[in-house]
Amino acid sequence: MVDIVTMTAEHRECVLSMMRMFYSSPALLTDGSEEIYMRDVEACLGGDPCVEGYVFVDNGAPVGYAMTAQSFSTEYGRRCVWIEDIYLMPEYRGRGLAARFFSLIEEKHRGAIFRLEVQKDNAPAISAYRKNGFDEMTYMEMKKIVK
């Protein structure tokens, strides 16, 4: 049975390895960088109150990870939990693990709105998200990075 646990320092290298795979896949528009991956993991491990890290573990071996970030949605007048990353090794996809993860964070963050991003051509992910109650939003997202 696969467990979903809070990310700890012992998961660091496995999560970094999975992040490299995830960010180099067609599921994302950006490739990320080692600096960003390390900052993300360290935020999860360092107690940043806005970020949570989770690891999917099968018999002691990490087989996936997820990260969430919290904010407040003035549009909905409630806390917002962004599912920033959710990655499962290919052989663990389609087993209901994403549904278990969504249930876990929904229980933990009752009353929040949950948001995520997905590539328009990622049909398997879109199907999984729809099965778990997510609806499509038609917003165009914009960004600005200030250095």
Helices and strands as residue ranges (DSSP letters): E 2-6, G 9-11, H 12-23, H 34-45, E 51-58, E 61-73, E 78-88, G 90-92, H 97-108, E 113-116, H 123-131
